[in-house]
């Protein structure tokens, strides 16, 4: 049965180009992950705050290397696009930002981010989310980006609001963390907002 509308984005829109590095404000750079980032990813996940809100643990640099391989493969098959967020001058890892759950035909993806402990409170997540959002809308042509965070994480809520993601509602009991089920705020931006 044919669709009555054309796809918003067609297969290949990401995979046909190399994953770009994206400059962000304040000397922050979003760049593709490298194998050499594995020890820094493992170190980031030693932080109990990150583990609490992320829901995963990383037991070794080898495990982090496996994640990086998966993250890099996500670009090729257009299911996700993951970037290391680094200090542009030093290449120090500050965090991660991603488009997850990409549905090209609908022009929809979910933006996600985390920061290392030493980068929190410095606007890193906001700069990364803002840069990725601009690229996704203006360069690629996504129509809608969603952002989910646990209601108990007000820092993520502030980032979402400052990045222009409107609060649309609450997904009740939508994500299982170590301490139980969490309600999640659903924020979104639509191209042209």
MOQUIPE-V874797 format. One record per helix or strand. SS is the DSSP state (H for helix, E for strand). FROM is the first residue (numbers start at 0). LEN is the number of residues. If there is no record, write none. Layout:
# MOQUIPE-V874797
ss=SS from=FROM len=LEN
ss=SS from=FROM len=LEN
This chain:
# MOQUIPE-V874797
ss=E from=21 len=3
ss=E from=27 len=5
ss=H from=34 len=10
ss=H from=47 len=7
ss=H from=60 len=16
ss=E from=80 len=7
ss=E from=92 len=11
ss=H from=103 len=3
ss=E from=107 len=8
ss=H from=116 len=3
ss=H from=123 len=17
ss=E from=143 len=7
ss=H from=153 len=9
ss=E from=165 len=12
ss=E from=179 len=11
